[in-house]
Amino acid sequence: MVTNIHKYIKTWHSKVDKFITLTNFQKNKFLSSNMNISEEKFLVKSNFVDDFGNGYKNRENYFVYVGRLSIEKGIITMLKAFENTKYNKKL
């Protein structure tokens, strides 16, 4: 309902200069929606930095999770994905 009101009063077209998305997938989801927003209004600003290999040369195989430990963050899905791998070590 709220989205329809904003479409009617053209909030997305006249009041927003740029839409910032974290991935191209997210941008394409918006572009394929019925909101009819032009591609020029989107900027993909990834939430990470590139690794140019200037770090430690002898890295070990570890994984790090940084984030809130809650269901919506997908922590349980991540733990299940590692259950049957060589990285599944009990502390």
PDB file of N, CA, C and O in Angstrom:
ATOM      1  N   MET A   1       0.821  -1.204   0.000  1.00  0.00           N
ATOM      2  CA  MET A   1       0.000   0.000   0.000  1.00  0.00           C
ATOM      3  C   MET A   1       0.864   1.267   0.000  1.00  0.00           C
ATOM      4  O   MET A   1       0.648   2.172  -0.807  1.00  0.00           O
ATOM      5  N   VAL A   2       1.847   1.325   0.913  1.00  0.00           N
ATOM      6  CA  VAL A   2       2.706   2.508   0.998  1.00  0.00           C
ATOM      7  C   VAL A   2       3.489   2.696  -0.297  1.00  0.00           C
ATOM      8  O   VAL A   2       3.663   3.822  -0.763  1.00  0.00           O
ATOM      9  N   THR A   3       3.962   1.594  -0.876  1.00  0.00           N
ATOM     10  CA  THR A   3       4.699   1.692  -2.136  1.00  0.00           C
ATOM     11  C   THR A   3       3.826   2.283  -3.233  1.00  0.00           C
ATOM     12  O   THR A   3       4.295   3.089  -4.036  1.00  0.00           O
ATOM     13  N   ASN A   4       2.565   1.888  -3.270  1.00  0.00           N
ATOM     14  CA  ASN A   4       1.652   2.429  -4.279  1.00  0.00           C
ATOM     15  C   ASN A   4       1.435   3.924  -4.104  1.00  0.00           C
ATOM     16  O   ASN A   4       1.327   4.655  -5.089  1.00  0.00           O
ATOM     17  N   ILE A   5       1.370   4.376  -2.881  1.00  0.00           N
ATOM     18  CA  ILE A   5       1.217   5.820  -2.624  1.00  0.00           C
ATOM     19  C   ILE A   5       2.437   6.565  -3.160  1.00  0.00           C
ATOM     20  O   ILE A   5       2.302   7.597  -3.817  1.00  0.00           O
ATOM     21  N   HIS A   6       3.626   6.037  -2.877  1.00  0.00           N
ATOM     22  CA  HIS A   6       4.851   6.696  -3.349  1.00  0.00           C
ATOM     23  C   HIS A   6       4.956   6.645  -4.876  1.00  0.00           C
ATOM     24  O   HIS A   6       5.474   7.572  -5.498  1.00  0.00           O
ATOM     25  N   LYS A   7       4.467   5.566  -5.469  1.00  0.00           N
ATOM     26  CA  LYS A   7       4.453   5.525  -6.932  1.00  0.00           C
ATOM     27  C   LYS A   7       3.498   6.582  -7.473  1.00  0.00           C
ATOM     28  O   LYS A   7       3.800   7.245  -8.465  1.00  0.00           O
ATOM     29  N   TYR A   8       2.369   6.738  -6.836  1.00  0.00           N
ATOM     30  CA  TYR A   8       1.360   7.702  -7.281  1.00  0.00           C
ATOM     31  C   TYR A   8       1.878   9.140  -7.183  1.00  0.00           C
ATOM     32  O   TYR A   8       1.678   9.937  -8.100  1.00  0.00           O
ATOM     33  N   ILE A   9       2.544   9.469  -6.068  1.00  0.00           N
ATOM     34  CA  ILE A   9       3.037  10.846  -5.904  1.00  0.00           C
ATOM     35  C   ILE A   9       4.451  11.024  -6.470  1.00  0.00           C
ATOM     36  O   ILE A   9       5.064  12.081  -6.318  1.00  0.00           O
ATOM     37  N   LYS A  10       4.959   9.966  -7.129  1.00  0.00           N
ATOM     38  CA  LYS A  10       6.244   9.990  -7.833  1.00  0.00           C
ATOM     39  C   LYS A  10       7.438  10.305  -6.926  1.00  0.00           C
ATOM     40  O   LYS A  10       8.367  11.007  -7.326  1.00  0.00           O
ATOM     41  N   THR A  11       7.398   9.776  -5.708  1.00  0.00           N
ATOM     42  CA  THR A  11       8.510   9.971  -4.769  1.00  0.00           C
ATOM     43  C   THR A  11       9.812   9.462  -5.362  1.00  0.00           C
ATOM     44  O   THR A  11      10.834  10.145  -5.303  1.00  0.00           O
ATOM     45  N   TRP A  12       9.779   8.262  -5.934  1.00  0.00           N
ATOM     46  CA  TRP A  12      11.001   7.631  -6.425  1.00  0.00           C
ATOM     47  C   TRP A  12      11.607   8.375  -7.610  1.00  0.00           C
ATOM     48  O   TRP A  12      12.812   8.281  -7.842  1.00  0.00           O
ATOM     49  N   HIS A  13      10.807   9.099  -8.349  1.00  0.00           N
ATOM     50  CA  HIS A  13      11.296   9.766  -9.557  1.00  0.00           C
ATOM     51  C   HIS A  13      11.668  11.230  -9.331  1.00  0.00           C
ATOM     52  O   HIS A  13      12.628  11.721  -9.926  1.00  0.00           O
ATOM     53  N   SER A  14      10.934  11.920  -8.495  1.00  0.00           N
ATOM     54  CA  SER A  14      11.164  13.355  -8.371  1.00  0.00           C
ATOM     55  C   SER A  14      11.885  13.761  -7.086  1.00  0.00           C
ATOM     56  O   SER A  14      12.498  14.827  -7.042  1.00  0.00           O
ATOM     57  N   LYS A  15      11.825  12.942  -6.050  1.00  0.00           N
ATOM     58  CA  LYS A  15      12.404  13.349  -4.763  1.00  0.00           C
ATOM     59  C   LYS A  15      13.701  12.625  -4.416  1.00  0.00           C
ATOM     60  O   LYS A  15      14.363  12.980  -3.440  1.00  0.00           O
ATOM     61  N   VAL A  16      14.072  11.619  -5.196  1.00  0.00           N
ATOM     62  CA  VAL A  16      15.284  10.847  -4.928  1.00  0.00           C
ATOM     63  C   VAL A  16      16.261  11.064  -6.082  1.00  0.00           C
ATOM     64  O   VAL A  16      15.932  10.828  -7.244  1.00  0.00           O
ATOM     65  N   ASP A  17      17.474  11.521  -5.738  1.00  0.00           N
ATOM     66  CA  ASP A  17      18.501  11.745  -6.763  1.00  0.00           C
ATOM     67  C   ASP A  17      19.244  10.466  -7.118  1.00  0.00           C
ATOM     68  O   ASP A  17      19.515  10.209  -8.291  1.00  0.00           O
ATOM     69  N   LYS A  18      19.578   9.658  -6.104  1.00  0.00           N
ATOM     70  CA  LYS A  18      20.354   8.436  -6.309  1.00  0.00           C
ATOM     71  C   LYS A  18      19.849   7.334  -5.397  1.00  0.00           C
ATOM     72  O   LYS A  18      19.432   7.581  -4.265  1.00  0.00           O
ATOM     73  N   PHE A  19      19.894   6.125  -5.906  1.00  0.00           N
ATOM     74  CA  PHE A  19      19.640   4.930  -5.121  1.00  0.00           C
ATOM     75  C   PHE A  19      20.962   4.197  -5.000  1.00  0.00           C
ATOM     76  O   PHE A  19      21.600   3.906  -6.012  1.00  0.00           O
ATOM     77  N   ILE A  20      21.385   3.895  -3.789  1.00  0.00           N
ATOM     78  CA  ILE A  20      22.641   3.192  -3.564  1.00  0.00           C
ATOM     79  C   ILE A  20      22.326   1.743  -3.208  1.00  0.00           C
ATOM     80  O   ILE A  20      21.591   1.470  -2.259  1.00  0.00           O
ATOM     81  N   THR A  21      22.890   0.822  -3.978  1.00  0.00           N
ATOM     82  CA  THR A  21      22.724  -0.597  -3.702  1.00  0.00           C
ATOM     83  C   THR A  21      24.085  -1.201  -3.403  1.00  0.00           C
ATOM     84  O   THR A  21      25.115  -0.669  -3.818  1.00  0.00           O
ATOM     85  N   LEU A  22      24.086  -2.323  -2.676  1.00  0.00           N
ATOM     86  CA  LEU A  22      25.340  -2.972  -2.311  1.00  0.00           C
ATOM     87  C   LEU A  22      25.846  -3.935  -3.376  1.00  0.00           C
ATOM     88  O   LEU A  22      27.034  -4.253  -3.413  1.00  0.00           O
ATOM     89  N   THR A  23      24.950  -4.401  -4.242  1.00  0.00           N
ATOM     90  CA  THR A  23      25.336  -5.370  -5.272  1.00  0.00           C
ATOM     91  C   THR A  23      24.615  -5.075  -6.581  1.00  0.00           C
ATOM     92  O   THR A  23      23.592  -4.391  -6.606  1.00  0.00           O
ATOM     93  N   ASN A  24      25.172  -5.606  -7.670  1.00  0.00           N
ATOM     94  CA  ASN A  24      24.490  -5.504  -8.963  1.00  0.00           C
ATOM     95  C   ASN A  24      23.195  -6.302  -8.949  1.00  0.00           C
ATOM     96  O   ASN A  24      22.222  -5.922  -9.600  1.00  0.00           O
ATOM     97  N   PHE A  25      23.178  -7.414  -8.205  1.00  0.00           N
ATOM     98  CA  PHE A  25      21.962  -8.205  -8.090  1.00  0.00           C
ATOM     99  C   PHE A  25      20.835  -7.362  -7.513  1.00  0.00           C
ATOM    100  O   PHE A  25      19.718  -7.372  -8.029  1.00  0.00           O
ATOM    101  N   GLN A  26      21.128  -6.640  -6.451  1.00  0.00           N
ATOM    102  CA  GLN A  26      20.117  -5.777  -5.823  1.00  0.00           C
ATOM    103  C   GLN A  26      19.662  -4.681  -6.787  1.00  0.00           C
ATOM    104  O   GLN A  26      18.469  -4.396  -6.893  1.00  0.00           O
ATOM    105  N   LYS A  27      20.599  -4.082  -7.471  1.00  0.00           N
ATOM    106  CA  LYS A  27      20.264  -3.041  -8.460  1.00  0.00           C
ATOM    107  C   LYS A  27      19.338  -3.603  -9.531  1.00  0.00           C
ATOM    108  O   LYS A  27      18.348  -2.967  -9.894  1.00  0.00           O
ATOM    109  N   ASN A  28      19.656  -4.797 -10.038  1.00  0.00           N
ATOM    110  CA  ASN A  28      18.843  -5.408 -11.086  1.00  0.00           C
ATOM    111  C   ASN A  28      17.451  -5.784 -10.580  1.00  0.00           C
ATOM    112  O   ASN A  28      16.487  -5.752 -11.345  1.00  0.00           O
ATOM    113  N   LYS A  29      17.341  -6.134  -9.318  1.00  0.00           N
ATOM    114  CA  LYS A  29      16.020  -6.406  -8.742  1.00  0.00           C
ATOM    115  C   LYS A  29      15.148  -5.155  -8.792  1.00  0.00           C
ATOM    116  O   LYS A  29      13.974  -5.221  -9.157  1.00  0.00           O
ATOM    117  N   PHE A  30      15.726  -4.022  -8.426  1.00  0.00           N
ATOM    118  CA  PHE A  30      14.978  -2.764  -8.497  1.00  0.00           C
ATOM    119  C   PHE A  30      14.625  -2.421  -9.944  1.00  0.00           C
ATOM    120  O   PHE A  30      13.506  -1.996 -10.233  1.00  0.00           O
ATOM    121  N   LEU A  31      15.588  -2.608 -10.850  1.00  0.00           N
ATOM    122  CA  LEU A  31      15.344  -2.274 -12.252  1.00  0.00           C
ATOM    123  C   LEU A  31      14.274  -3.161 -12.875  1.00  0.00           C
ATOM    124  O   LEU A  31      13.549  -2.717 -13.766  1.00  0.00           O
ATOM    125  N   SER A  32      14.164  -4.397 -12.424  1.00  0.00           N
ATOM    126  CA  SER A  32      13.148  -5.290 -12.987  1.00  0.00           C
ATOM    127  C   SER A  32      11.803  -5.183 -12.269  1.00  0.00           C
ATOM    128  O   SER A  32      10.840  -5.851 -12.645  1.00  0.00           O
ATOM    129  N   SER A  33      11.740  -4.348 -11.246  1.00  0.00           N
ATOM    130  CA  SER A  33      10.471  -4.167 -10.539  1.00  0.00           C
ATOM    131  C   SER A  33       9.547  -3.256 -11.345  1.00  0.00           C
ATOM    132  O   SER A  33       9.930  -2.742 -12.397  1.00  0.00           O
ATOM    133  N   ASN A  34       8.347  -3.063 -10.850  1.00  0.00           N
ATOM    134  CA  ASN A  34       7.396  -2.200 -11.550  1.00  0.00           C
ATOM    135  C   ASN A  34       7.497  -0.743 -11.095  1.00  0.00           C
ATOM    136  O   ASN A  34       6.592   0.055 -11.338  1.00  0.00           O
ATOM    137  N   MET A  35       8.607  -0.405 -10.435  1.00  0.00           N
ATOM    138  CA  MET A  35       8.803   0.980  -9.985  1.00  0.00           C
ATOM    139  C   MET A  35       9.236   1.903 -11.117  1.00  0.00           C
ATOM    140  O   MET A  35       9.099   3.122 -11.012  1.00  0.00           O
ATOM    141  N   ASN A  36       9.755   1.335 -12.191  1.00  0.00           N
ATOM    142  CA  ASN A  36      10.159   2.108 -13.383  1.00  0.00           C
ATOM    143  C   ASN A  36      11.153   3.219 -13.072  1.00  0.00           C
ATOM    144  O   ASN A  36      10.956   4.371 -13.457  1.00  0.00           O
ATOM    145  N   ILE A  37      12.203   2.863 -12.382  1.00  0.00           N
ATOM    146  CA  ILE A  37      13.264   3.820 -12.057  1.00  0.00           C
ATOM    147  C   ILE A  37      14.369   3.655 -13.091  1.00  0.00           C
ATOM    148  O   ILE A  37      14.732   2.530 -13.436  1.00  0.00           O
ATOM    149  N   SER A  38      14.903   4.757 -13.585  1.00  0.00           N
ATOM    150  CA  SER A  38      15.931   4.679 -14.622  1.00  0.00           C
ATOM    151  C   SER A  38      17.249   4.176 -14.030  1.00  0.00           C
ATOM    152  O   SER A  38      17.567   4.436 -12.869  1.00  0.00           O
ATOM    153  N   GLU A  39      17.995   3.462 -14.842  1.00  0.00           N
ATOM    154  CA  GLU A  39      19.258   2.865 -14.401  1.00  0.00           C
ATOM    155  C   GLU A  39      20.277   3.921 -13.977  1.00  0.00           C
ATOM    156  O   GLU A  39      21.125   3.652 -13.126  1.00  0.00           O
ATOM    157  N   GLU A  40      20.203   5.100 -14.551  1.00  0.00           N
ATOM    158  CA  GLU A  40      21.142   6.173 -14.225  1.00  0.00           C
ATOM    159  C   GLU A  40      21.034   6.632 -12.768  1.00  0.00           C
ATOM    160  O   GLU A  40      21.971   7.234 -12.243  1.00  0.00           O
ATOM    161  N   LYS A  41      19.920   6.359 -12.121  1.00  0.00           N
ATOM    162  CA  LYS A  41      19.722   6.775 -10.735  1.00  0.00           C
ATOM    163  C   LYS A  41      20.379   5.824  -9.737  1.00  0.00           C
ATOM    164  O   LYS A  41      20.368   6.093  -8.536  1.00  0.00           O
ATOM    165  N   PHE A  42      20.957   4.708 -10.219  1.00  0.00           N
ATOM    166  CA  PHE A  42      21.529   3.707  -9.321  1.00  0.00           C
ATOM    167  C   PHE A  42      23.040   3.797  -9.269  1.00  0.00           C
ATOM    168  O   PHE A  42      23.706   4.028 -10.278  1.00  0.00           O
ATOM    169  N   LEU A  43      23.563   3.609  -8.072  1.00  0.00           N
ATOM    170  CA  LEU A  43      24.994   3.534  -7.836  1.00  0.00           C
ATOM    171  C   LEU A  43      25.238   2.282  -7.010  1.00  0.00           C
ATOM    172  O   LEU A  43      24.633   2.102  -5.953  1.00  0.00           O
ATOM    173  N   VAL A  44      26.126   1.413  -7.493  1.00  0.00           N
ATOM    174  CA  VAL A  44      26.480   0.216  -6.738  1.00  0.00           C
ATOM    175  C   VAL A  44      27.691   0.555  -5.887  1.00  0.00           C
ATOM    176  O   VAL A  44      28.766   0.851  -6.409  1.00  0.00           O
ATOM    177  N   LYS A  45      27.513   0.511  -4.586  1.00  0.00           N
ATOM    178  CA  LYS A  45      28.583   0.810  -3.620  1.00  0.00           C
ATOM    179  C   LYS A  45      28.755  -0.419  -2.750  1.00  0.00           C
ATOM    180  O   LYS A  45      28.083  -0.568  -1.730  1.00  0.00           O
ATOM    181  N   SER A  46      29.644  -1.284  -3.152  1.00  0.00           N
ATOM    182  CA  SER A  46      29.840  -2.537  -2.432  1.00  0.00           C
ATOM    183  C   SER A  46      30.321  -2.284  -1.014  1.00  0.00           C
ATOM    184  O   SER A  46      30.994  -1.296  -0.722  1.00  0.00           O
ATOM    185  N   ASN A  47      29.952  -3.211  -0.148  1.00  0.00           N
ATOM    186  CA  ASN A  47      30.251  -3.070   1.274  1.00  0.00           C
ATOM    187  C   ASN A  47      31.482  -3.910   1.629  1.00  0.00           C
ATOM    188  O   ASN A  47      31.454  -4.673   2.595  1.00  0.00           O
ATOM    189  N   PHE A  48      32.549  -3.771   0.859  1.00  0.00           N
ATOM    190  CA  PHE A  48      33.784  -4.489   1.125  1.00  0.00           C
ATOM    191  C   PHE A  48      34.929  -3.749   0.441  1.00  0.00           C
ATOM    192  O   PHE A  48      34.710  -2.783  -0.290  1.00  0.00           O
ATOM    193  N   VAL A  49      36.142  -4.213   0.687  1.00  0.00           N
ATOM    194  CA  VAL A  49      37.311  -3.655   0.015  1.00  0.00           C
ATOM    195  C   VAL A  49      37.991  -4.768  -0.766  1.00  0.00           C
ATOM    196  O   VAL A  49      37.915  -5.935  -0.383  1.00  0.00           O
ATOM    197  N   ASP A  50      38.639  -4.421  -1.835  1.00  0.00           N
ATOM    198  CA  ASP A  50      39.361  -5.402  -2.635  1.00  0.00           C
ATOM    199  C   ASP A  50      40.616  -5.865  -1.897  1.00  0.00           C
ATOM    200  O   ASP A  50      41.272  -5.083  -1.209  1.00  0.00           O
ATOM    201  N   ASP A  51      40.935  -7.140  -2.052  1.00  0.00           N
ATOM    202  CA  ASP A  51      42.162  -7.705  -1.503  1.00  0.00           C
ATOM    203  C   ASP A  51      43.159  -7.801  -2.650  1.00  0.00           C
ATOM    204  O   ASP A  51      42.996  -8.623  -3.553  1.00  0.00           O
ATOM    205  N   PHE A  52      44.178  -6.973  -2.616  1.00  0.00           N
ATOM    206  CA  PHE A  52      45.171  -6.949  -3.686  1.00  0.00           C
ATOM    207  C   PHE A  52      46.347  -7.872  -3.400  1.00  0.00           C
ATOM    208  O   PHE A  52      47.369  -7.817  -4.084  1.00  0.00           O
ATOM    209  N   GLY A  53      46.197  -8.732  -2.371  1.00  0.00           N
ATOM    210  CA  GLY A  53      47.235  -9.710  -2.073  1.00  0.00           C
ATOM    211  C   GLY A  53      48.431  -9.146  -1.347  1.00  0.00           C
ATOM    212  O   GLY A  53      49.484  -9.783  -1.327  1.00  0.00           O
ATOM    213  N   ASN A  54      48.311  -7.971  -0.749  1.00  0.00           N
ATOM    214  CA  ASN A  54      49.437  -7.367  -0.062  1.00  0.00           C
ATOM    215  C   ASN A  54      49.527  -7.771   1.400  1.00  0.00           C
ATOM    216  O   ASN A  54      50.382  -7.274   2.133  1.00  0.00           O
ATOM    217  N   GLY A  55      48.654  -8.664   1.826  1.00  0.00           N
ATOM    218  CA  GLY A  55      48.639  -9.094   3.225  1.00  0.00           C
ATOM    219  C   GLY A  55      49.666 -10.173   3.487  1.00  0.00           C
ATOM    220  O   GLY A  55      50.691 -10.258   2.812  1.00  0.00           O
ATOM    221  N   TYR A  56      49.375 -10.991   4.473  1.00  0.00           N
ATOM    222  CA  TYR A  56      50.269 -12.087   4.828  1.00  0.00           C
ATOM    223  C   TYR A  56      50.378 -13.072   3.674  1.00  0.00           C
ATOM    224  O   TYR A  56      49.377 -13.429   3.053  1.00  0.00           O
ATOM    225  N   LYS A  57      51.592 -13.507   3.392  1.00  0.00           N
ATOM    226  CA  LYS A  57      51.794 -14.431   2.277  1.00  0.00           C
ATOM    227  C   LYS A  57      51.374 -15.850   2.637  1.00  0.00           C
ATOM    228  O   LYS A  57      50.785 -16.543   1.808  1.00  0.00           O
ATOM    229  N   ASN A  58      51.657 -16.287   3.831  1.00  0.00           N
ATOM    230  CA  ASN A  58      51.324 -17.647   4.248  1.00  0.00           C
ATOM    231  C   ASN A  58      50.058 -17.629   5.092  1.00  0.00           C
ATOM    232  O   ASN A  58      50.121 -17.670   6.321  1.00  0.00           O
ATOM    233  N   ARG A  59      48.939 -17.570   4.443  1.00  0.00           N
ATOM    234  CA  ARG A  59      47.660 -17.558   5.151  1.00  0.00           C
ATOM    235  C   ARG A  59      47.190 -18.982   5.400  1.00  0.00           C
ATOM    236  O   ARG A  59      47.400 -19.882   4.587  1.00  0.00           O
ATOM    237  N   GLU A  60      46.554 -19.158   6.538  1.00  0.00           N
ATOM    238  CA  GLU A  60      45.956 -20.448   6.840  1.00  0.00           C
ATOM    239  C   GLU A  60      44.485 -20.402   6.469  1.00  0.00           C
ATOM    240  O   GLU A  60      43.923 -19.326   6.265  1.00  0.00           O
ATOM    241  N   ASN A  61      43.866 -21.566   6.382  1.00  0.00           N
ATOM    242  CA  ASN A  61      42.465 -21.651   5.991  1.00  0.00           C
ATOM    243  C   ASN A  61      41.554 -21.468   7.193  1.00  0.00           C
ATOM    244  O   ASN A  61      41.214 -22.431   7.880  1.00  0.00           O
ATOM    245  N   TYR A  62      41.167 -20.236   7.438  1.00  0.00           N
ATOM    246  CA  TYR A  62      40.228 -19.900   8.494  1.00  0.00           C
ATOM    247  C   TYR A  62      39.096 -19.072   7.904  1.00  0.00           C
ATOM    248  O   TYR A  62      39.243 -18.456   6.848  1.00  0.00           O
ATOM    249  N   PHE A  63      37.994 -19.066   8.586  1.00  0.00           N
ATOM    250  CA  PHE A  63      36.870 -18.222   8.196  1.00  0.00           C
ATOM    251  C   PHE A  63      36.500 -17.366   9.388  1.00  0.00           C
ATOM    252  O   PHE A  63      36.552 -17.812  10.534  1.00  0.00           O
ATOM    253  N   VAL A  64      36.130 -16.147   9.105  1.00  0.00           N
ATOM    254  CA  VAL A  64      35.743 -15.212  10.158  1.00  0.00           C
ATOM    255  C   VAL A  64      34.351 -14.692   9.847  1.00  0.00           C
ATOM    256  O   VAL A  64      34.054 -14.323   8.711  1.00  0.00           O
ATOM    257  N   TYR A  65      33.508 -14.667  10.857  1.00  0.00           N
ATOM    258  CA  TYR A  65      32.184 -14.058  10.727  1.00  0.00           C
ATOM    259  C   TYR A  65      32.171 -12.826  11.607  1.00  0.00           C
ATOM    260  O   TYR A  65      32.484 -12.897  12.796  1.00  0.00           O
ATOM    261  N   VAL A  66      31.813 -11.707  11.027  1.00  0.00           N
ATOM    262  CA  VAL A  66      31.688 -10.470  11.789  1.00  0.00           C
ATOM    263  C   VAL A  66      30.258  -9.989  11.610  1.00  0.00           C
ATOM    264  O   VAL A  66      29.831  -9.674  10.499  1.00  0.00           O
ATOM    265  N   GLY A  67      29.545  -9.937  12.683  1.00  0.00           N
ATOM    266  CA  GLY A  67      28.159  -9.507  12.600  1.00  0.00           C
ATOM    267  C   GLY A  67      27.399  -9.904  13.844  1.00  0.00           C
ATOM    268  O   GLY A  67      27.913 -10.611  14.711  1.00  0.00           O
ATOM    269  N   ARG A  68      26.194  -9.448  13.915  1.00  0.00           N
ATOM    270  CA  ARG A  68      25.318  -9.778  15.032  1.00  0.00           C
ATOM    271  C   ARG A  68      24.914 -11.247  14.932  1.00  0.00           C
ATOM    272  O   ARG A  68      24.580 -11.724  13.848  1.00  0.00           O
ATOM    273  N   LEU A  69      24.942 -11.954  16.036  1.00  0.00           N
ATOM    274  CA  LEU A  69      24.567 -13.360  16.055  1.00  0.00           C
ATOM    275  C   LEU A  69      23.058 -13.476  16.179  1.00  0.00           C
ATOM    276  O   LEU A  69      22.515 -13.605  17.276  1.00  0.00           O
ATOM    277  N   SER A  70      22.399 -13.427  15.043  1.00  0.00           N
ATOM    278  CA  SER A  70      20.946 -13.525  15.035  1.00  0.00           C
ATOM    279  C   SER A  70      20.506 -14.288  13.787  1.00  0.00           C
ATOM    280  O   SER A  70      21.219 -14.343  12.786  1.00  0.00           O
ATOM    281  N   ILE A  71      19.329 -14.865  13.873  1.00  0.00           N
ATOM    282  CA  ILE A  71      18.822 -15.742  12.811  1.00  0.00           C
ATOM    283  C   ILE A  71      18.786 -15.035  11.459  1.00  0.00           C
ATOM    284  O   ILE A  71      19.188 -15.618  10.452  1.00  0.00           O
ATOM    285  N   GLU A  72      18.310 -13.783  11.419  1.00  0.00           N
ATOM    286  CA  GLU A  72      18.160 -13.105  10.131  1.00  0.00           C
ATOM    287  C   GLU A  72      19.483 -12.810   9.444  1.00  0.00           C
ATOM    288  O   GLU A  72      19.501 -12.512   8.250  1.00  0.00           O
ATOM    289  N   LYS A  73      20.596 -12.888  10.176  1.00  0.00           N
ATOM    290  CA  LYS A  73      21.913 -12.691   9.571  1.00  0.00           C
ATOM    291  C   LYS A  73      22.423 -13.943   8.875  1.00  0.00           C
ATOM    292  O   LYS A  73      23.430 -13.889   8.169  1.00  0.00           O
ATOM    293  N   GLY A  74      21.740 -15.076   9.062  1.00  0.00           N
ATOM    294  CA  GLY A  74      22.120 -16.300   8.366  1.00  0.00           C
ATOM    295  C   GLY A  74      23.203 -17.104   9.048  1.00  0.00           C
ATOM    296  O   GLY A  74      23.824 -17.961   8.419  1.00  0.00           O
ATOM    297  N   ILE A  75      23.443 -16.847  10.321  1.00  0.00           N
ATOM    298  CA  ILE A  75      24.519 -17.541  11.026  1.00  0.00           C
ATOM    299  C   ILE A  75      24.272 -19.047  11.088  1.00  0.00           C
ATOM    300  O   ILE A  75      25.219 -19.824  10.965  1.00  0.00           O
ATOM    301  N   ILE A  76      23.036 -19.474  11.274  1.00  0.00           N
ATOM    302  CA  ILE A  76      22.732 -20.913  11.343  1.00  0.00           C
ATOM    303  C   ILE A  76      22.971 -21.565   9.988  1.00  0.00           C
ATOM    304  O   ILE A  76      23.504 -22.672   9.918  1.00  0.00           O
ATOM    305  N   THR A  77      22.586 -20.895   8.920  1.00  0.00           N
ATOM    306  CA  THR A  77      22.833 -21.418   7.577  1.00  0.00           C
ATOM    307  C   THR A  77      24.327 -21.570   7.335  1.00  0.00           C
ATOM    308  O   THR A  77      24.768 -22.568   6.764  1.00  0.00           O
ATOM    309  N   MET A  78      25.107 -20.585   7.768  1.00  0.00           N
ATOM    310  CA  MET A  78      26.554 -20.649   7.596  1.00  0.00           C
ATOM    311  C   MET A  78      27.143 -21.812   8.390  1.00  0.00           C
ATOM    312  O   MET A  78      27.985 -22.544   7.869  1.00  0.00           O
ATOM    313  N   LEU A  79      26.720 -21.994   9.635  1.00  0.00           N
ATOM    314  CA  LEU A  79      27.229 -23.087  10.454  1.00  0.00           C
ATOM    315  C   LEU A  79      26.873 -24.448   9.855  1.00  0.00           C
ATOM    316  O   LEU A  79      27.691 -25.367   9.880  1.00  0.00           O
ATOM    317  N   LYS A  80      25.675 -24.580   9.324  1.00  0.00           N
ATOM    318  CA  LYS A  80      25.272 -25.834   8.688  1.00  0.00           C
ATOM    319  C   LYS A  80      26.103 -26.104   7.438  1.00  0.00           C
ATOM    320  O   LYS A  80      26.409 -27.257   7.136  1.00  0.00           O
ATOM    321  N   ALA A  81      26.466 -25.063   6.718  1.00  0.00           N
ATOM    322  CA  ALA A  81      27.265 -25.228   5.507  1.00  0.00           C
ATOM    323  C   ALA A  81      28.649 -25.782   5.825  1.00  0.00           C
ATOM    324  O   ALA A  81      29.246 -26.456   4.986  1.00  0.00           O
ATOM    325  N   PHE A  82      29.166 -25.512   7.012  1.00  0.00           N
ATOM    326  CA  PHE A  82      30.491 -25.982   7.403  1.00  0.00           C
ATOM    327  C   PHE A  82      30.469 -27.306   8.158  1.00  0.00           C
ATOM    328  O   PHE A  82      31.533 -27.831   8.487  1.00  0.00           O
ATOM    329  N   GLU A  83      29.294 -27.862   8.443  1.00  0.00           N
ATOM    330  CA  GLU A  83      29.195 -29.084   9.248  1.00  0.00           C
ATOM    331  C   GLU A  83      30.004 -30.245   8.685  1.00  0.00           C
ATOM    332  O   GLU A  83      30.688 -30.940   9.436  1.00  0.00           O
ATOM    333  N   ASN A  84      29.939 -30.459   7.405  1.00  0.00           N
ATOM    334  CA  ASN A  84      30.601 -31.612   6.792  1.00  0.00           C
ATOM    335  C   ASN A  84      31.833 -31.226   5.990  1.00  0.00           C
ATOM    336  O   ASN A  84      32.090 -31.788   4.925  1.00  0.00           O
ATOM    337  N   THR A  85      32.582 -30.282   6.496  1.00  0.00           N
ATOM    338  CA  THR A  85      33.811 -29.867   5.826  1.00  0.00           C
ATOM    339  C   THR A  85      34.993 -30.056   6.758  1.00  0.00           C
ATOM    340  O   THR A  85      34.823 -30.325   7.947  1.00  0.00           O
ATOM    341  N   LYS A  86      36.175 -29.915   6.218  1.00  0.00           N
ATOM    342  CA  LYS A  86      37.373 -30.030   7.049  1.00  0.00           C
ATOM    343  C   LYS A  86      37.541 -28.829   7.991  1.00  0.00           C
ATOM    344  O   LYS A  86      38.388 -28.844   8.884  1.00  0.00           O
ATOM    345  N   TYR A  87      36.734 -27.807   7.782  1.00  0.00           N
ATOM    346  CA  TYR A  87      36.838 -26.612   8.618  1.00  0.00           C
ATOM    347  C   TYR A  87      35.963 -26.685   9.873  1.00  0.00           C
ATOM    348  O   TYR A  87      35.960 -25.762  10.686  1.00  0.00           O
ATOM    349  N   ASN A  88      35.233 -27.768  10.023  1.00  0.00           N
ATOM    350  CA  ASN A  88      34.336 -27.938  11.166  1.00  0.00           C
ATOM    351  C   ASN A  88      35.151 -28.462  12.343  1.00  0.00           C
ATOM    352  O   ASN A  88      35.318 -29.672  12.497  1.00  0.00           O
ATOM    353  N   LYS A  89      35.650 -27.565  13.161  1.00  0.00           N
ATOM    354  CA  LYS A  89      36.424 -27.953  14.340  1.00  0.00           C
ATOM    355  C   LYS A  89      35.690 -27.502  15.568  1.00  0.00           C
ATOM    356  O   LYS A  89      35.286 -26.344  15.673  1.00  0.00           O
ATOM    357  N   LYS A  90      35.518 -28.398  16.486  1.00  0.00           N
ATOM    358  CA  LYS A  90      34.877 -28.057  17.767  1.00  0.00           C
ATOM    359  C   LYS A  90      35.885 -27.343  18.641  1.00  0.00           C
ATOM    360  O   LYS A  90      37.047 -27.742  18.719  1.00  0.00           O
ATOM    361  N   LEU A  91      35.444 -26.301  19.290  1.00  0.00           N
ATOM    362  CA  LEU A  91      36.348 -25.555  20.181  1.00  0.00           C
ATOM    363  C   LEU A  91      36.498 -26.246  21.502  1.00  0.00           C
ATOM    364  O   LEU A  91      37.220 -25.761  22.373  1.00  0.00           O
TER     365      LEU A  91
END
